[in-house]
């Protein structure tokens, strides 16, 4: 068993033990390590208490080491392999998270302060571009900023490129239909190459092609799929290059949000949006161009709505 797997297993065992003792345990002070305070603590063998404390110290020290390494490796606004690894490791290694930090809550299982800090920095740095694009398409700035915040810090472009190259190979094209097979995480490797997402504000090549005018929006689904397959290699390279340019990436995200909003029949003459419209349009960005009534899970849009205070503050700094 690898060291990471051992730490992960130990973490799960400790969390399970904490849950069993939570009702019997007395109140602990903020910052205390669960299982080392309360009425059960004196009855625990010293070696158990010391082991728990050691695991916490090791996990926190390891996460700080990894995030420190990542911080000093790449550019501050770039998200490379080292950043992705550091954020994932931090989320797995840290035992104690601040339950009041809404940014971390929005990250679901990937509760990484390192990742949240990167998202904040990216939105803050490109606040002018976000505000400008939102104004151009009559969108609430916090909607575009929220989508940007949520999408930033996903798979690095280097990973996206590997997936794209695989999907664009003869073997990838032959097996593209396996994207719907029950293969777990491996299933994400399969699919048409135009369904690969690029850019900090993640967007599929096919969606960007439509927003950039390479494909007519009036085509039917089958005609659209055929037109996407027939994109030249140079056109694909141009689209990917645009998605990897931050300013153009933000502009395309705004244009797509506006298209979704218009397609739903909402009033696009003003940036004002009701909470329901806000959540629906944001969720559609994540789940694809689907009819609002077909969307069951709106958690993506709700997270962005809940983050409005944070994203507004980032835009105003």
LONU-881048 format. One line per field, with one value per residue (C-alpha): residue number from 1; z, x, y. Coordinates in steps of 0.25 Angstrom, whole numbers, plus 5000, padded with zeros to 4 digits. Example, Ala and Ser with C-alpha at 12.3 -4.5 7.8 and 13.67 -1.06 7.14 Angstrom:
# residues 2
pos = c(1  2)
z = c(5031  5029)
x = c(5049  5055)
y = c(4982  4996)
***
This chain:
# residues 317
pos = c(1  2  3  4  5  6  7  8  9  10  11  12  13  14  15  16  17  18  19  20  21  22  23  24  25  26  27  28  29  30  31  32  33  34  35  36  37  38  39  40  41  42  43  44  45  46  47  48  49  50  51  52  53  54  55  56  57  58  59  60  61  62  63  64  65  66  67  68  69  70  71  72  73  74  75  76  77  78  79  80  81  82  83  84  85  86  87  88  89  90  91  92  93  94  95  96  97  98  99  100  101  102  103  104  105  106  107  108  109  110  111  112  113  114  115  116  117  118  119  120  121  122  123  124  125  126  127  128  129  130  131  132  133  134  135  136  137  138  139  140  141  142  143  144  145  146  147  148  149  150  151  152  153  154  155  156  157  158  159  160  161  162  163  164  165  166  167  168  169  170  171  172  173  174  175  176  177  178  179  180  181  182  183  184  185  186  187  188  189  190  191  192  193  194  195  196  197  198  199  200  201  202  203  204  205  206  207  208  209  210  211  212  213  214  215  216  217  218  219  220  221  222  223  224  225  226  227  228  229  230  231  232  233  234  235  236  237  238  239  240  241  242  243  244  245  246  247  248  249  250  251  252  253  254  255  256  257  258  259  260  261  262  263  264  265  266  267  268  269  270  271  272  273  274  275  276  277  278  279  280  281  282  283  284  285  286  287  288  289  290  291  292  293  294  295  296  297  298  299  300  301  302  303  304  305  306  307  308  309  310  311  312  313  314  315  316  317)
z = c(5000  4996  5007  5001  5002  5016  5021  5014  5020  5034  5032  5029  5041  5050  5044  5047  5061  5063  5058  5068  5080  5076  5085  5097  5096  5104  5097  5091  5089  5075  5070  5079  5071  5072  5081  5089  5097  5105  5115  5107  5105  5119  5117  5104  5104  5102  5090  5083  5086  5082  5069  5066  5068  5060  5048  5049  5050  5038  5029  5032  5030  5017  5011  5014  5008  4995  4994  4997  4986  4976  4980  4976  4964  4954  4950  4961  4951  4944  4948  4945  4949  4962  4966  4963  4971  4983  4983  4983  4993  5002  5001  5005  5016  5024  5036  5041  5031  5035  5034  5033  5020  5009  4998  5004  5005  4990  4986  4992  4994  4989  5001  4998  5003  4993  4982  4987  4988  4974  4969  4977  4971  4957  4958  4965  4954  4943  4949  4938  4927  4935  4937  4923  4917  4926  4923  4908  4909  4919  4930  4945  4947  4959  4950  4940  4952  4959  4947  4945  4960  4960  4947  4950  4956  4949  4941  4935  4921  4919  4924  4915  4903  4906  4907  4894  4886  4891  4886  4873  4870  4862  4874  4882  4870  4870  4885  4886  4889  4902  4909  4914  4918  4934  4934  4946  4945  4933  4925  4925  4915  4904  4896  4883  4883  4881  4895  4901  4910  4910  4917  4931  4930  4924  4911  4901  4887  4881  4889  4886  4871  4871  4879  4870  4858  4852  4853  4850  4863  4854  4850  4856  4866  4855  4846  4857  4861  4846  4845  4858  4852  4840  4846  4840  4849  4847  4852  4864  4867  4866  4875  4886  4885  4888  4900  4905  4904  4918  4912  4900  4909  4918  4906  4901  4914  4915  4901  4904  4917  4909  4898  4909  4915  4902  4898  4911  4907  4918  4917  4912  4911  4926  4934  4945  4948  4958  4967  4959  4946  4951  4956  4944  4934  4942  4943  4928  4926  4934  4929  4914  4906  4911  4914  4928  4931  4928  4939  4952  4959  4961  4971  4962  4960  4974  4979  4969  4975  4989  4985  4980  4992  4991  4976  4977  4987  4977  4966  4974  4980)
x = c(5000  5006  5008  4997  4987  4992  4990  4976  4972  4977  4969  4956  4958  4960  4947  4939  4944  4941  4927  4925  4930  4924  4912  4919  4931  4931  4932  4946  4952  4955  4967  4967  4969  4957  4959  4970  4960  4947  4944  4950  4964  4969  4965  4972  4986  4997  5002  4988  4987  5001  4999  4987  4994  5006  4997  4991  5005  5010  4998  4998  5013  5012  5001  5009  5022  5014  5007  5020  5027  5016  5015  5030  5030  5021  5015  5005  4994  4997  4991  5001  5002  5010  4998  4987  4995  4998  4983  4978  4988  4985  4970  4973  4983  4977  4969  4963  4956  4949  4934  4931  4939  4928  4939  4943  4929  4927  4938  4931  4941  4953  4953  4967  4970  4982  4972  4962  4973  4977  4963  4962  4975  4971  4957  4964  4975  4965  4954  4954  4953  4941  4934  4936  4931  4919  4915  4916  4906  4897  4901  4902  4917  4916  4910  4922  4932  4925  4926  4941  4944  4937  4944  4958  4968  4962  4971  4983  4983  4994  4985  4974  4984  4987  4972  4970  4981  4976  4962  4967  4975  4970  4968  4961  4952  4949  4946  4939  4926  4931  4929  4915  4920  4921  4936  4937  4948  4954  4941  4945  4957  4947  4938  4939  4951  4942  4936  4950  4950  4961  4964  4964  4949  4947  4939  4938  4944  4931  4924  4935  4934  4919  4921  4933  4924  4931  4918  4904  4895  4883  4888  4880  4888  4892  4897  4904  4911  4915  4920  4929  4935  4938  4946  4960  4972  4976  4962  4963  4977  4971  4960  4968  4978  4967  4962  4976  4977  4970  4964  4958  4954  4946  4939  4935  4930  4921  4916  4912  4905  4897  4894  4888  4880  4874  4871  4863  4855  4859  4860  4874  4872  4877  4888  4877  4874  4865  4872  4865  4870  4884  4884  4878  4888  4900  4896  4894  4908  4913  4903  4902  4892  4880  4865  4864  4853  4862  4872  4871  4884  4885  4896  4906  4898  4894  4909  4911  4899  4904  4918  4913  4918  4932  4932  4927  4938  4948  4943  4943  4957)
y = c(5000  5014  5024  5033  5021  5018  5033  5033  5020  5025  5038  5030  5021  5034  5040  5028  5027  5042  5040  5028  5037  5050  5049  5043  5053  5066  5080  5083  5096  5101  5096  5083  5070  5061  5049  5056  5064  5062  5051  5039  5046  5042  5027  5026  5020  5030  5023  5025  5039  5042  5034  5042  5055  5050  5047  5061  5068  5059  5062  5077  5077  5069  5078  5091  5085  5081  5094  5102  5094  5097  5112  5113  5105  5111  5125  5131  5131  5118  5105  5093  5079  5083  5091  5081  5070  5080  5083  5069  5065  5076  5072  5058  5061  5072  5067  5080  5090  5102  5099  5114  5116  5116  5115  5102  5097  5100  5091  5079  5067  5075  5085  5091  5105  5105  5103  5113  5124  5121  5123  5136  5141  5138  5145  5157  5158  5158  5166  5177  5166  5160  5173  5177  5164  5164  5178  5175  5163  5169  5159  5161  5161  5152  5141  5142  5143  5131  5122  5127  5124  5110  5106  5111  5101  5088  5079  5086  5089  5079  5068  5074  5073  5058  5055  5062  5056  5042  5045  5050  5038  5026  5018  5029  5031  5016  5016  5029  5023  5017  5031  5026  5012  5010  5011  5021  5031  5024  5027  5042  5038  5034  5043  5051  5061  5073  5070  5072  5085  5095  5108  5113  5115  5101  5101  5089  5091  5089  5099  5109  5106  5110  5123  5127  5125  5112  5105  5111  5111  5108  5094  5082  5073  5063  5073  5080  5067  5065  5080  5078  5065  5072  5084  5085  5082  5097  5101  5093  5098  5113  5109  5103  5115  5125  5117  5117  5132  5137  5150  5142  5131  5140  5147  5133  5129  5142  5140  5125  5129  5140  5130  5120  5132  5136  5121  5120  5131  5141  5156  5159  5174  5176  5170  5167  5153  5146  5136  5125  5130  5131  5117  5111  5118  5115  5101  5100  5105  5093  5082  5087  5093  5086  5090  5096  5086  5074  5079  5071  5075  5090  5089  5096  5108  5108  5108  5120  5128  5125  5131  5144  5152  5146  5148  5162  5166  5160  5169  5181  5180)
***
